[in-house]
Amino acid sequence: MNLEKRSRVILALDLEEKAEALALCEQVVEHIDGIKVGYPLVLASGLEVMEELRVLGKPIIADLKVADIPEISSRICRRAVESGADYVIIHGFLGRDVVESCSKVARVFVVAEMSHPGAVEFMAPKAEKIAAMAKAYAQGIVAPATRPQRIRELRKVVGNLLIISPGVKAQGGALGGAIKAGADFEIIGRGIYADEDPVARAREFSEALRNL
Ligand code: BMP
């Protein structure tokens, strides 16, 4: 299943209770374009949770931030795909061989630069190089909504590759800021699932992003 730009919201499904996670997804599914499943849910429920989420009809992004030697990284990616992932998020800083080996078994998003403050220390200085390398192998990159200027700069490097961007709301990034800077989708977790009314928030965010 392909990511298609409608609401421009990707839900970061970082809940740890499988039943709660599935219920939340069902409630907000009409307001999101994709579901990102990461370690909190996968470690609690197994990769198989992705198969259960697939019935909702949205692309599943396995956020495993794969970072190992090529042989092991590609095995991890293959396992994720076999478990229902449409895309797998991998790290880029490991080098071309890792990204290439993963791209042979999965459609990948490569983390170019992360959204937390510490990312400026070691990642940001290499992000352009990572993004340029990723162009040959990836469907897209991950770039920080907390620093929209970096999205503008990385967009110039990756051309028409997808940019998915976390850091909205809970981490301080403004809703819509990443998209205005050139991202394709904003990844939102706590801003939706930790809210008292996740459905209202998901609707509100998708309406706002759709109309940008
Ligand atoms: P939240 O909206 O609750 O801050 O969640 C952000 C999500 O995006 C989390 O799943 C986190 O693992 C992920 N993420 C991030 O926050 N920054 C990055 O640079 C890369 C990520 O995958």
py3Dmol code that shows the C-alpha trace and the ligand (Angstrom):
import py3Dmol

protein = """\
ATOM      1  CA  MET A   1       0.000   0.000   0.000  1.00  0.00           C
ATOM      2  CA  ASN A   2       1.321   3.452  -0.915  1.00  0.00           C
ATOM      3  CA  LEU A   3       1.272   6.603   1.164  1.00  0.00           C
ATOM      4  CA  GLU A   4      -1.060   9.066  -0.505  1.00  0.00           C
ATOM      5  CA  LYS A   5      -1.332  12.712   0.379  1.00  0.00           C
ATOM      6  CA  ARG A   6      -4.779  13.469   1.716  1.00  0.00           C
ATOM      7  CA  SER A   7      -4.815  14.458   5.375  1.00  0.00           C
ATOM      8  CA  ARG A   8      -0.978  14.642   5.432  1.00  0.00           C
ATOM      9  CA  VAL A   9      -1.062  13.210   8.958  1.00  0.00           C
ATOM     10  CA  ILE A  10       0.851  10.056   9.874  1.00  0.00           C
ATOM     11  CA  LEU A  11      -0.129   8.773  13.292  1.00  0.00           C
ATOM     12  CA  ALA A  12       2.791   7.742  15.528  1.00  0.00           C
ATOM     13  CA  LEU A  13       1.132   4.853  17.324  1.00  0.00           C
ATOM     14  CA  ASP A  14       3.331   4.711  20.396  1.00  0.00           C
ATOM     15  CA  LEU A  15       0.798   3.244  22.771  1.00  0.00           C
ATOM     16  CA  GLU A  16       1.903   0.111  24.594  1.00  0.00           C
ATOM     17  CA  GLU A  17      -1.437  -1.598  25.071  1.00  0.00           C
ATOM     18  CA  LYS A  18      -2.386  -3.400  21.890  1.00  0.00           C
ATOM     19  CA  ALA A  19      -6.137  -3.173  22.442  1.00  0.00           C
ATOM     20  CA  GLU A  20      -5.890   0.539  23.172  1.00  0.00           C
ATOM     21  CA  ALA A  21      -3.691   1.091  20.126  1.00  0.00           C
ATOM     22  CA  LEU A  22      -6.048  -0.770  17.794  1.00  0.00           C
ATOM     23  CA  ALA A  23      -9.075   1.038  19.190  1.00  0.00           C
ATOM     24  CA  LEU A  24      -7.441   4.436  18.802  1.00  0.00           C
ATOM     25  CA  CYS A  25      -6.508   3.689  15.206  1.00  0.00           C
ATOM     26  CA  GLU A  26     -10.018   2.630  14.350  1.00  0.00           C
ATOM     27  CA  GLN A  27     -11.358   5.877  15.784  1.00  0.00           C
ATOM     28  CA  VAL A  28      -9.005   8.206  13.949  1.00  0.00           C
ATOM     29  CA  VAL A  29      -8.408   6.242  10.759  1.00  0.00           C
ATOM     30  CA  GLU A  30     -10.452   8.528   8.519  1.00  0.00           C
ATOM     31  CA  HIS A  31      -8.258  11.474   9.526  1.00  0.00           C
ATOM     32  CA  ILE A  32      -4.842   9.927   8.868  1.00  0.00           C
ATOM     33  CA  ASP A  33      -2.844   8.848   5.815  1.00  0.00           C
ATOM     34  CA  GLY A  34      -0.617   6.292   7.504  1.00  0.00           C
ATOM     35  CA  ILE A  35       0.221   4.520  10.740  1.00  0.00           C
ATOM     36  CA  LYS A  36       3.746   4.524  12.125  1.00  0.00           C
ATOM     37  CA  VAL A  37       4.415   1.623  14.454  1.00  0.00           C
ATOM     38  CA  GLY A  38       7.537   1.796  16.595  1.00  0.00           C
ATOM     39  CA  TYR A  39       9.279   0.091  19.463  1.00  0.00           C
ATOM     40  CA  PRO A  40       6.816   0.883  22.266  1.00  0.00           C
ATOM     41  CA  LEU A  41       4.044  -1.063  20.512  1.00  0.00           C
ATOM     42  CA  VAL A  42       6.183  -3.664  18.754  1.00  0.00           C
ATOM     43  CA  LEU A  43       8.052  -4.647  21.922  1.00  0.00           C
ATOM     44  CA  ALA A  44       4.789  -4.956  23.800  1.00  0.00           C
ATOM     45  CA  SER A  45       2.762  -6.726  21.113  1.00  0.00           C
ATOM     46  CA  GLY A  46       5.145  -8.163  18.541  1.00  0.00           C
ATOM     47  CA  LEU A  47       5.582  -7.240  14.897  1.00  0.00           C
ATOM     48  CA  GLU A  48       2.359  -9.143  14.202  1.00  0.00           C
ATOM     49  CA  VAL A  49       0.389  -6.131  15.405  1.00  0.00           C
ATOM     50  CA  MET A  50       1.007  -4.674  11.959  1.00  0.00           C
ATOM     51  CA  GLU A  51      -1.069  -7.385  10.302  1.00  0.00           C
ATOM     52  CA  GLU A  52      -3.964  -6.476  12.565  1.00  0.00           C
ATOM     53  CA  LEU A  53      -3.597  -2.816  11.682  1.00  0.00           C
ATOM     54  CA  ARG A  54      -3.553  -3.533   7.969  1.00  0.00           C
ATOM     55  CA  VAL A  55      -7.283  -4.195   7.913  1.00  0.00           C
ATOM     56  CA  LEU A  56      -7.781  -0.464   8.488  1.00  0.00           C
ATOM     57  CA  GLY A  57      -6.584   0.118   4.947  1.00  0.00           C
ATOM     58  CA  LYS A  58      -3.770   2.568   5.658  1.00  0.00           C
ATOM     59  CA  PRO A  59      -0.087   2.082   4.888  1.00  0.00           C
ATOM     60  CA  ILE A  60       1.959   0.842   7.810  1.00  0.00           C
ATOM     61  CA  ILE A  61       5.402   2.275   8.471  1.00  0.00           C
ATOM     62  CA  ALA A  62       7.569   0.124  10.723  1.00  0.00           C
ATOM     63  CA  ASP A  63       9.734   2.581  12.626  1.00  0.00           C
ATOM     64  CA  LEU A  64      12.527   0.236  13.653  1.00  0.00           C
ATOM     65  CA  LYS A  65      15.285   2.796  12.997  1.00  0.00           C
ATOM     66  CA  VAL A  66      17.365  -0.071  11.773  1.00  0.00           C
ATOM     67  CA  ALA A  67      21.052   0.431  12.521  1.00  0.00           C
ATOM     68  CA  ASP A  68      23.159  -2.698  12.120  1.00  0.00           C
ATOM     69  CA  ILE A  69      25.538  -4.266   9.611  1.00  0.00           C
ATOM     70  CA  PRO A  70      24.027  -4.822   6.146  1.00  0.00           C
ATOM     71  CA  GLU A  71      23.299  -8.533   6.637  1.00  0.00           C
ATOM     72  CA  ILE A  72      21.402  -8.019   9.882  1.00  0.00           C
ATOM     73  CA  SER A  73      19.735  -4.758   8.869  1.00  0.00           C
ATOM     74  CA  SER A  74      18.301  -6.345   5.737  1.00  0.00           C
ATOM     75  CA  ARG A  75      17.062  -9.354   7.713  1.00  0.00           C
ATOM     76  CA  ILE A  76      15.283  -7.026  10.133  1.00  0.00           C
ATOM     77  CA  CYS A  77      13.688  -5.189   7.225  1.00  0.00           C
ATOM     78  CA  ARG A  78      12.606  -8.436   5.560  1.00  0.00           C
ATOM     79  CA  ARG A  79      11.010  -9.580   8.781  1.00  0.00           C
ATOM     80  CA  ALA A  80       9.114  -6.302   9.093  1.00  0.00           C
ATOM     81  CA  VAL A  81       7.835  -6.585   5.522  1.00  0.00           C
ATOM     82  CA  GLU A  82       6.758 -10.187   6.101  1.00  0.00           C
ATOM     83  CA  SER A  83       4.865  -8.974   9.153  1.00  0.00           C
ATOM     84  CA  GLY A  84       2.897  -6.413   7.183  1.00  0.00           C
ATOM     85  CA  ALA A  85       5.012  -3.265   6.934  1.00  0.00           C
ATOM     86  CA  ASP A  86       4.612  -1.205   3.775  1.00  0.00           C
ATOM     87  CA  TYR A  87       7.675   0.876   4.621  1.00  0.00           C
ATOM     88  CA  VAL A  88      10.527   0.517   7.105  1.00  0.00           C
ATOM     89  CA  ILE A  89      12.406   3.396   8.715  1.00  0.00           C
ATOM     90  CA  ILE A  90      16.147   2.820   8.816  1.00  0.00           C
ATOM     91  CA  HIS A  91      19.080   4.942   9.899  1.00  0.00           C
ATOM     92  CA  GLY A  92      21.255   6.568   7.285  1.00  0.00           C
ATOM     93  CA  PHE A  93      24.376   7.235   9.298  1.00  0.00           C
ATOM     94  CA  LEU A  94      25.498   3.615   9.015  1.00  0.00           C
ATOM     95  CA  GLY A  95      26.441   4.197   5.391  1.00  0.00           C
ATOM     96  CA  ARG A  96      25.483   3.311   1.855  1.00  0.00           C
ATOM     97  CA  ASP A  97      25.944  -0.447   2.165  1.00  0.00           C
ATOM     98  CA  VAL A  98      23.351  -0.724   4.930  1.00  0.00           C
ATOM     99  CA  VAL A  99      20.830   1.468   3.124  1.00  0.00           C
ATOM    100  CA  GLU A 100      21.372  -0.405  -0.122  1.00  0.00           C
ATOM    101  CA  SER A 101      20.940  -3.845   1.478  1.00  0.00           C
ATOM    102  CA  CYS A 102      17.714  -2.755   3.208  1.00  0.00           C
ATOM    103  CA  SER A 103      16.335  -1.193   0.043  1.00  0.00           C
ATOM    104  CA  LYS A 104      16.591  -4.552  -1.714  1.00  0.00           C
ATOM    105  CA  VAL A 105      14.045  -6.130   0.630  1.00  0.00           C
ATOM    106  CA  ALA A 106      11.900  -3.193   1.761  1.00  0.00           C
ATOM    107  CA  ARG A 107      10.723   0.252   0.783  1.00  0.00           C
ATOM    108  CA  VAL A 108      12.653   2.434   3.167  1.00  0.00           C
ATOM    109  CA  PHE A 109      12.598   5.853   4.743  1.00  0.00           C
ATOM    110  CA  VAL A 110      16.053   6.945   5.795  1.00  0.00           C
ATOM    111  CA  VAL A 111      16.511   9.083   8.900  1.00  0.00           C
ATOM    112  CA  ALA A 112      18.533  12.086   7.760  1.00  0.00           C
ATOM    113  CA  GLU A 113      18.241  14.267  10.860  1.00  0.00           C
ATOM    114  CA  MET A 114      16.224  13.687  14.008  1.00  0.00           C
ATOM    115  CA  SER A 115      13.916  16.098  15.755  1.00  0.00           C
ATOM    116  CA  HIS A 116      15.317  16.167  19.300  1.00  0.00           C
ATOM    117  CA  PRO A 117      17.815  18.853  20.397  1.00  0.00           C
ATOM    118  CA  GLY A 118      20.748  16.424  20.575  1.00  0.00           C
ATOM    119  CA  ALA A 119      20.467  15.725  16.862  1.00  0.00           C
ATOM    120  CA  VAL A 120      22.279  18.968  16.084  1.00  0.00           C
ATOM    121  CA  GLU A 121      25.374  17.578  17.784  1.00  0.00           C
ATOM    122  CA  PHE A 122      26.300  14.700  15.467  1.00  0.00           C
ATOM    123  CA  MET A 123      23.498  14.139  12.967  1.00  0.00           C
ATOM    124  CA  ALA A 124      22.778  17.583  11.550  1.00  0.00           C
ATOM    125  CA  PRO A 125      26.323  18.147  10.257  1.00  0.00           C
ATOM    126  CA  LYS A 126      26.023  14.985   8.141  1.00  0.00           C
ATOM    127  CA  ALA A 127      22.333  15.154   7.247  1.00  0.00           C
ATOM    128  CA  GLU A 128      22.787  16.566   3.726  1.00  0.00           C
ATOM    129  CA  LYS A 129      25.249  13.796   2.887  1.00  0.00           C
ATOM    130  CA  ILE A 130      22.931  11.143   4.315  1.00  0.00           C
ATOM    131  CA  ALA A 131      19.992  12.559   2.370  1.00  0.00           C
ATOM    132  CA  ALA A 132      21.962  12.717  -0.882  1.00  0.00           C
ATOM    133  CA  MET A 133      23.038   9.097  -0.468  1.00  0.00           C
ATOM    134  CA  ALA A 134      19.481   8.025   0.390  1.00  0.00           C
ATOM    135  CA  LYS A 135      18.192   9.386  -2.918  1.00  0.00           C
ATOM    136  CA  ALA A 136      19.431   6.351  -4.792  1.00  0.00           C
ATOM    137  CA  TYR A 137      17.681   3.822  -2.555  1.00  0.00           C
ATOM    138  CA  ALA A 138      14.874   5.280  -0.467  1.00  0.00           C
ATOM    139  CA  GLN A 139      11.266   6.279  -0.916  1.00  0.00           C
ATOM    140  CA  GLY A 140      11.942   9.187   1.358  1.00  0.00           C
ATOM    141  CA  ILE A 141      13.717  10.662   4.336  1.00  0.00           C
ATOM    142  CA  VAL A 142      12.830  11.630   7.899  1.00  0.00           C
ATOM    143  CA  ALA A 143      13.550  15.285   8.735  1.00  0.00           C
ATOM    144  CA  PRO A 144      12.732  17.393  11.809  1.00  0.00           C
ATOM    145  CA  ALA A 145       9.533  19.432  12.173  1.00  0.00           C
ATOM    146  CA  THR A 146      11.238  21.091  15.121  1.00  0.00           C
ATOM    147  CA  ARG A 147      13.639  22.798  12.688  1.00  0.00           C
ATOM    148  CA  PRO A 148      11.670  23.694   9.536  1.00  0.00           C
ATOM    149  CA  GLN A 149      14.657  25.460   8.025  1.00  0.00           C
ATOM    150  CA  ARG A 150      16.408  22.095   7.918  1.00  0.00           C
ATOM    151  CA  ILE A 151      13.481  20.677   5.957  1.00  0.00           C
ATOM    152  CA  ARG A 152      13.905  23.488   3.411  1.00  0.00           C
ATOM    153  CA  GLU A 153      17.583  22.676   3.090  1.00  0.00           C
ATOM    154  CA  LEU A 154      17.075  18.919   2.893  1.00  0.00           C
ATOM    155  CA  ARG A 155      14.286  19.329   0.318  1.00  0.00           C
ATOM    156  CA  LYS A 156      16.837  20.910  -2.015  1.00  0.00           C
ATOM    157  CA  VAL A 157      18.997  17.811  -1.638  1.00  0.00           C
ATOM    158  CA  VAL A 158      16.365  15.100  -2.101  1.00  0.00           C
ATOM    159  CA  GLY A 159      14.320  16.603  -4.932  1.00  0.00           C
ATOM    160  CA  ASN A 160      10.972  14.854  -5.161  1.00  0.00           C
ATOM    161  CA  LEU A 161      11.639  12.119  -2.595  1.00  0.00           C
ATOM    162  CA  LEU A 162       9.059  12.000   0.187  1.00  0.00           C
ATOM    163  CA  ILE A 163       9.843  13.837   3.418  1.00  0.00           C
ATOM    164  CA  ILE A 164       8.055  12.677   6.544  1.00  0.00           C
ATOM    165  CA  SER A 165       8.487  14.884   9.545  1.00  0.00           C
ATOM    166  CA  PRO A 166       8.101  14.214  13.273  1.00  0.00           C
ATOM    167  CA  GLY A 167       8.302  16.668  16.149  1.00  0.00           C
ATOM    168  CA  VAL A 168       4.922  18.361  15.778  1.00  0.00           C
ATOM    169  CA  LYS A 169       3.064  19.502  18.911  1.00  0.00           C
ATOM    170  CA  ALA A 170       4.589  17.523  21.835  1.00  0.00           C
ATOM    171  CA  GLN A 171       8.158  18.311  20.747  1.00  0.00           C
ATOM    172  CA  GLY A 172       7.368  21.926  19.952  1.00  0.00           C
ATOM    173  CA  GLY A 173       7.057  21.902  16.171  1.00  0.00           C
ATOM    174  CA  ALA A 174       4.124  23.984  14.909  1.00  0.00           C
ATOM    175  CA  LEU A 175       1.304  22.167  13.166  1.00  0.00           C
ATOM    176  CA  GLY A 176       1.774  22.755   9.447  1.00  0.00           C
ATOM    177  CA  GLY A 177       5.282  24.148   9.861  1.00  0.00           C
ATOM    178  CA  ALA A 178       6.979  21.139   8.312  1.00  0.00           C
ATOM    179  CA  ILE A 179       4.605  20.978   5.367  1.00  0.00           C
ATOM    180  CA  LYS A 180       5.033  24.684   4.675  1.00  0.00           C
ATOM    181  CA  ALA A 181       8.781  24.076   4.699  1.00  0.00           C
ATOM    182  CA  GLY A 182       8.468  21.327   2.100  1.00  0.00           C
ATOM    183  CA  ALA A 183       7.593  18.098   3.927  1.00  0.00           C
ATOM    184  CA  ASP A 184       4.927  15.768   2.534  1.00  0.00           C
ATOM    185  CA  PHE A 185       3.569  14.410   5.810  1.00  0.00           C
ATOM    186  CA  GLU A 186       3.687  15.381   9.473  1.00  0.00           C
ATOM    187  CA  ILE A 187       4.101  12.537  11.951  1.00  0.00           C
ATOM    188  CA  ILE A 188       2.073  13.169  15.097  1.00  0.00           C
ATOM    189  CA  GLY A 189       1.927  10.950  18.152  1.00  0.00           C
ATOM    190  CA  ARG A 190       1.214  12.420  21.566  1.00  0.00           C
ATOM    191  CA  GLY A 191      -0.524  15.425  20.025  1.00  0.00           C
ATOM    192  CA  ILE A 192      -3.247  12.941  19.080  1.00  0.00           C
ATOM    193  CA  TYR A 193      -3.117   9.863  21.313  1.00  0.00           C
ATOM    194  CA  ALA A 194      -2.322  11.685  24.564  1.00  0.00           C
ATOM    195  CA  ASP A 195      -5.086  14.226  24.049  1.00  0.00           C
ATOM    196  CA  GLU A 196      -8.368  13.974  25.935  1.00  0.00           C
ATOM    197  CA  ASP A 197     -10.167  13.820  22.613  1.00  0.00           C
ATOM    198  CA  PRO A 198      -7.920  12.116  20.046  1.00  0.00           C
ATOM    199  CA  VAL A 199     -10.621  11.998  17.383  1.00  0.00           C
ATOM    200  CA  ALA A 200     -11.260  15.733  17.605  1.00  0.00           C
ATOM    201  CA  ARG A 201      -7.526  16.458  17.442  1.00  0.00           C
ATOM    202  CA  ALA A 202      -6.940  14.129  14.498  1.00  0.00           C
ATOM    203  CA  ARG A 203      -9.830  15.743  12.629  1.00  0.00           C
ATOM    204  CA  GLU A 204      -8.651  19.249  13.468  1.00  0.00           C
ATOM    205  CA  PHE A 205      -5.037  18.510  12.427  1.00  0.00           C
ATOM    206  CA  SER A 206      -6.007  16.820   9.187  1.00  0.00           C
ATOM    207  CA  GLU A 207      -8.371  19.639   8.240  1.00  0.00           C
ATOM    208  CA  ALA A 208      -5.666  22.197   8.942  1.00  0.00           C
ATOM    209  CA  LEU A 209      -2.979  20.357   6.959  1.00  0.00           C
ATOM    210  CA  ARG A 210      -5.272  19.476   4.088  1.00  0.00           C
ATOM    211  CA  ASN A 211      -6.030  23.154   3.561  1.00  0.00           C
ATOM    212  CA  LEU A 212      -2.452  24.404   3.521  1.00  0.00           C
TER     213      LEU A 212
END
"""
ligand_1 = """\
22
BMP
P 5.384 12.579 19.289
O 4.501 13.303 18.253
O 4.609 11.945 20.387
O 6.528 13.431 19.742
O 6.016 11.324 18.524
C 6.974 11.478 17.512
C 7.221 10.141 16.883
O 8.174 10.295 15.835
C 7.787 9.078 17.807
O 7.281 7.842 17.364
C 9.287 9.132 17.558
O 9.897 7.868 17.727
C 9.335 9.513 16.094
N 10.528 10.287 15.685
C 10.803 11.510 16.262
O 10.105 11.985 17.160
N 11.890 12.209 15.807
C 12.707 11.756 14.828
O 13.634 12.433 14.458
C 12.419 10.512 14.239
C 11.309 9.798 14.684
O 11.022 8.644 14.128
"""
view = py3Dmol.view(width=600, height=400)
view.addModel(protein, "pdb")
view.setStyle({"model": 0}, {"cartoon": {"style": "trace"}})
view.addModel(ligand_1, "xyz")
view.setStyle({"model": 1}, {"stick": {}})
view.zoomTo()
view.show()
